[in-house]
Amino acid sequence: MSTFKAIVITKGESGLSVALSDFSDSDLMEGDVTFAVEWSTVNYKDGLAVTGKAPVVRRFPMIAGIDGAGTVEASSHPAWKPGDRVILNGWGCGETHLGTYAARARVKGDWLVPLPAGLTARDAMAVGTAGYTAMLAVMALERHGLTPQRGPVVVTGAAGGVGSVAVTLLAQRGFTVIASTGRPQEADYLKELGAAEVIDRRELAAAARPLAKERWAGGVDSVGSATLANLLSMTRYGGAIAACGLAAGMDLPASVAPFILRGVSLLGIDSVMCPLAVRKEAWKRLETDLDRRKLAKMTSEIGLADVIGAGQRIVDGQVRGRLVVSIA
């Protein structure tokens, strides 16, 4: 019986247990595509899963990991054949379906997108769900009509994965980017990515006024709670905030004032169940629009055995940019 190494989360009487373990091919879940996972990545949600800080995992045992890139080994799906290069993001992997911190994954072919020709599997995981989510947020702001001429934009959690890619993408599009972070020591890093100004996250952490002084035309928020409420209260007339995270909490202690007095829009960004056509558009944009040198600057590499410790660090806010995981 064939086995492979995987980060496996189990649940017992004493609680959750996470370990690098042997996992059997025969225990993989149903799916019409099996692919060799060559690279994965560590997202905030992965950190929540391996630390148990939030109830991300909903079946046990679970192989953690919501992202993977690699090569199809077997397929009964009409769109895929052995040798095809693929990317997997979301769809409940690492939550309800066995994930990608493993040498092999079996999934539905409808969940996969082709690896763009201009990206390696490692590049794709340097982007990962965090970077793909950032692109979805930028696309939503563009659909709203936001342009650099409308004014500056703000990015919260700027030194994290979503934030680092969002800063880079928005700056490349000519926006004046204000980066909010709780790590002032990362100011130079954020300016290298394209931020024009770096502010302390404490400026956005207090209880929000219904309406505050207008500061930006829009932004990308991965923090939630009082931070998102403050962003909305400070957004200029007709602007928009794309919300994609909850690092500070799921609550939104805001008022309707920004919406009905300034015409501000709150744009919800979901990466997990995002339709395939939008996913493909996002990845096509990432292939052509994301500065590969800046992606390299924000990326560091770890091995599969290092994932558990990295999960704790990302939840504790100690990870800068992106972490790619070499599965081999």
N, C-alpha and C positions, 0 to 999 in steps of 0.2 A: 504494500500500500504506500503510495507516494505521500510524503509530507513536506512541509515548507515552514520557514520561520515567519512568525506574525506577532504583532502586539495584540494580545488577547485580554479582554476585560471579562471577568467572571463575577458572579454575585453569590455570596454565601451568607451564613448566619451572622458573621462578623462584619458584613458589608462588602464593598467592592474590592476586587483584587486585580491588579494590572501587571502583566509580565510578558517578556519576550519568550514565546513558547513554540513548540512544534504543533502544526495544524494539519489535519488530513484533507486531501483532495475530496474525499468522500463526504466530508462535512460541509463543503461549500453549498451555498443556497442555489436555488433554481435560477437559471438565466440562459439565454441563447448565445452568449459570447463569453468565452474565457480568454483573459489576456494576462500576459506576464507584466507585472508592475515593475517598472524600472526606476521610477522616481515618484516620490510623494512630497508632501509639504506639511508644515505645521501652521494651522490657522487657529484663531482664538477658540472656535468651537471645538477643535481637536483638543485644545488645552482643557476646556470644560469637561470633555468626555473622559480623558485619562486621569484627571484629578478627582472627578466625581463632584466638582463644585456645583454643577447644575445637572438636572436629570436629562442629559442629552441622549444617553443610551436607553433604549426601550425594549431590547431583547438580549438574552444572555445564553451562551457566551457570545461576545461581540468582538470582531476584529475592528479596531479603531481605524480612523483615517477616512476623510471625506473626499480626498482628491487623489488621482493617480494618472500616470501617463506611461504608455508602454506599447507592446506589440501583441496583436491578436494571435492566439495559439489555436483556437477552435471556434467555429461559428456555424450556427444554423440560421442565422439572421441574414436576409437577402442583401443587406447593405454592407456586410463585413465578411472578409475572408482572412485566412491565416496570412500573417505578414503585414497586415494593415497597421498603421500607427494611429493610436487613439488617445483621447483625453476623456477623463471622467471627472465631473464635478457634481457633488450633491446627490440628489434623488434619494435621500435617506441613508446613503452609505455611511457606515460608522454610527448609525442611529438605530435603524430598523433592518437594514440589510448589511451583511458583512462587508467591511470596508477595505481600505487599500494600504494599510501598514502591513503588507504581506507580499510575498513573492508572486502571488497569483490571486486573481479576482474573477468571479463569475457573475455577470450582470445582464440586464436587458440591453440588447443592442440599441434600442431606442434612446438609451441614456447617453450614448457616446457621441462625441464629435470628432471629426478627423483632426489629427495634429497638423497644423498649418505647415506648409513646406519650408517656410522661413524660420521655424522654431524647432529646437531640439526638445526632447522630452524633459530635459533638465530646465530649459528655458520656460516651458509650459508650467512646470511646477514652481519655478521662481515667481511666476505670476500667480498661479493657484487660484483658489476660490477668492482669496482676499483681493488680488489684482483684477480678477474677472468681475467681482462685485464693484470695484472702483470704476471699471469701464461701464458697467451697467448704470451706475450713478451719473457718470459724465454724459452718457447717451440720453438719460432721462432729462438732465438739465438742458441739453441741446434741443430736445423735442419741445421743452417748455419755451424755447426761444432765447435762452440765456447766451449772450455774447460778451466778449471782453469789453465792448463799448458800454455795457450796462453798469460796469463797476467791478470792484474787487470781489473775490469769492473766499470763503473760509473753509478750512478742512480741520476737523477735530480728530483727536487721536492720531495726530499727523506722523508721529514717529513709528507707528505700528504698520502692519501689512497693508490694510486698506488705505490708510492715510498716506503712506509713502508713495504708493502708486497713484493715488488721486492727485497729490501735489504735483507729481511729475507730468501726468496727463494734462492737467489743467494749465500748468505753466507752458507746456509745449503748444497749447492752443492759444497762447497769448494772454491768458488771464493773469491779473495781479493776484497772487495767492497769499492769503494770511493763514499761517499754520499755527494751530493751537496744540500745545503739548504740555504734559506734566513733567517733561524731562528737559529742562533748559540747557543741559549739557549737549543736547542734540541739535542745537540751533544751527551750527555750521553744516551739519549733515543735511538738514532740511533746506538750507539755502543752496547747497550744492544740487539738490533735486529740483530747485526752481522757486522756492518760497521767497517772496519779497519781504515778508515780515513774519516774525515768530512771536506769539503771545503766550502767556502763562494760562494754563487751563483754569486756574482759579478765577480768572476774569469772567468765566462763564459758568461757574459752579454754584453761585448764590441763588437764592430764590428769584425767579424771573419776574420782572414787572410786566404788566399786560402789554405795554408798548414802551420800548426804550429807543434811544437814539439810533437812527438808521446807520448801519456800518457797512453792510455788504449787499450785493445783488443776489447772492445765492451761496450754496455751499454743500459740502458732503459731510454727514455726521455718522460716526460709528460708535458714539458714546451713549446717546439717549438721555433720559431723565431730565434733570435741571439744565444740563448743557444744551439739549435740543430745544427746550423751552426758551432759553436765552437766545439761541440762534434765531428762532422764529421772531422773537420780539425785536430783534435788531436788524431784520432783513428789510431791504428797501421796498418801496411800493412795486407790486407786481413781480417780485422775486420768488425764489423757490429754494427749499432745502431738500436734498435727497437723503433720506434716512435709511441706514442699512445695518445698524448695530445697537448693542445694548450693554456695553461694557460697564456703564454706571447704573444700569437698571432698566426695567421695562416700563416704568411709569412715565407719564408725561404731564408734569405739573404746570400746565400752560393755560391760557385763556383763548377765547375765540377772537380776541381783538386783532391780531395780525392778519387773520383770514378775512374778516369782514370790514376792517378799516383801511388795510393796506393791500388787500388782494393777494396776500402771500399764499403760496401753495406748498404743501408738504407732500413730497413724492416718496412713496414707499418702494424700497428696492428688495426684491426677493431673488436670491441666487439658486435656491435649492430646487424649486419646481419651475423655474423659468422655462418658457417654451423653447423648443429646439431651434426654431428660426432665429430667435433673438440671441441665443447662445452662439450660434454660428456667426452672426453679425459681430457680436462682441469679440470673439476670438479672431475674426478677420481684422478688426480694428486694432487689436492688441499686436498682431503680427506686424502691421505696417506703422502704427502710430506711437508705440512705446519705445523710447530711446533705450536700446540694448545696453549701452554703457552705463546708464543710470540704473537699469535693472540689476546689472552686475554689482554696482556700488551698494545697493540695498540688500544684497543676497549673501547668505552664508550657508555652509553645508554641514550636515550631520549624518550619522549612520542610523540604521534602524534601532540599534540598541540605545541610542541617545534620546529617543522620542519621549520617553516617560519624563525624564528630567526637563526636557524642553517644554513639555506641556505645562509643567508647574511654573516655569519661568515666564511663559507667555501670559498666563493668567495673572501673574504677579506684576505684569507690566515691565518686564526686564528684557524683552526681545525687541530689537530694532529691525524694522523692515521685514524681510522674508527669510524663512528657513527652509531649505530644500533637504529632502531626506533621500539618500541613496539606499535603495532597497537591496541591491546586489551584495 
